[in-house]
Amino acid sequence: MSNDLPPTPRNTRTIKVDYLARVEGEGAMHLRVQDGRIEDVKLKIFEPPRFFEAFMRGRSFREAPDITARICGICPVAYQMSACHAMEDAAGVRVTGQLRELRRLLYCGEWIESHGLHVFMLHAPDFLGYPSAIEMAKDHREVVEMGLKLKKVGNDIGNVLGGREVHPVNVKVGGFFKAPLKRDFAKLEEDLKWAVEAAEKTIRWTAELPFPDFEEDYEFVCLSHPDEYPMNEGRLVSNRGLDIAISEYEEHFEEEHVPYTNALQSIHKGHGAYFVGPMARLALNFDKLTPRCRALAAEVGLDAGCRNPFRSIIVRSVEILYACEEALRILDSYEPPEASSIEVNANGATGFGCTEAPRGLLYHRYRLDERGDIQEAKIVPPTSQNQKTIENDLRRLVPDFLHLDDDGLQWQCEQAIRNYDPCISCATHFLKIHRETVSA
Amino acid sequence: MTRAVVIGVGNALRGDDAAGLLVARGLSGRGIENVHESSGETASLMELWEGADVLLLADAAQSGAEPGTVLRFDGSETPLPEAFPPCSTHAFGLAEAVELARSLGTLPPRVIVFGIEGRSFDHGASPGPEIVAGVAEASRLIEEELKR
């Protein structure tokens, strides 16, 4: 397996993880250390959105939400939402009122489901020293059961509103195919009340985990909306003064092709690597959280100044609470809209959409011809935006752990990668764990 | 009375990965009760088999055998082998759900998994002809199992 590597000189440690465990999809890490210095860090991602960009050419604008939803089994709603907003932008229309609220509700479901999976099943075992949630469940039964139930509440929002739990089929450009009745939400409302309590427990529980002392001065980038914690709409802002419209994204961010990965790596032009996702959202929108979220965050010592990516597990827990509360708020005031969608006719224009996937910004741009068929599509998923930052973290982190044996070092690296909940989604291959460690 | 649950797991849009779903659909069509289709979502799977005495699962497999080959595995006592990979894009798939339930003590006492060897798991593809034969064979084996 290491045939493609140059011969390993003395004092060189090479850690090569061909299939990262507990990340969505398929990825690999290659780390080379010489004389106590990092010589090389590569995060390899096998990522298919580029294939989808080509695949969508010639398809009607109406098909984009359903086609792009297939890119990811964990965050299909994000793809649908960014696609819908881009098409509505091209048509110059806005979805408002209860339809906008229903979209937000669907997104809450995805945050709860995705964060629930990551916090309990994928990330927590790292902190507690278990190879997986299966082993963790033997000693932490109640926690794992709570996590599964919490995740399921998120899935159930998708079931009621999206038509089914994975790849919802009810979303269309302009709204929904069918709007639910108020009574469809009765059970969900009860479950969400339980989920609010469970999310509070989750915040307290994650805050007790042991965190490495690691901080970095990141550039956080996310959406910002004047009235709400961002999901579907807003301006793109950063903690270093960026404040632009979504349509200006490509003037400020560019993607570099890196030979060792299928994913393009994004950089903020003139600035470099940046950070998207829950930590960026919390840092830049702390005041938009509910009072209950802010109180819980304060109780566990979390605020907008958090710069330790390992603590993202607490941030995700706060966002689970936020999503549960927000979903309840929407259900509480829900009245079925008169029409389940608005008429949208997009053609002869370019549309831009950017929404907050659980893992961070998901940017879409579509150029449409006179018939409304897609001439060009561009999709920038959150993981390719974080990729450079993840590599930077590894570069900084590894020197502190060189005293560990290879297994220990690998564990620390994988944990650092999982801080970003990388969605290396739609693996056409299955996730198999294969490890090889070479050291002099 | 013994309560048996049959679950076919898969993704209808990923070529041969539809095998498990086709098994479930066929068995339901023949009037067999307690048959479910699932995307493989962990918590939903665990809910479907809650309280069952016998759990019969059908899923696509990747073991290196000829496409369409049906592999039978008794998972009552021992973990599922790697031939049963996560069937969805979730990092948590059928095998993980079974093992998680085992850890939590909620796995039915008797668990039999039927794997239908797949060849192509491409996006948007239809299941290959060998798979259709494998689906028929797995369905027959499940019906036999239900008569025990």
Interface residues (C-beta under 8 A of the other chain):
Chain A: R22 V23 E24 G25 P48 R70 C72 G73 I74 L117 M121 L122 S132 A133 I134 E135 A137 K138 R141 V144 E145 L148 K149 K151 K152 N155 R164 E165 V166 H167 S425 C426 A427 T428 H429 F430 L431 K432
Chain B: L13 S39 E41 T42 A43 S44 M46 E47 Q62 E82 P85 P86 S88 T89 H90 A91 F92 G93 E96 E99 L100 R102 S103 L104 F121 D122 H123 G124
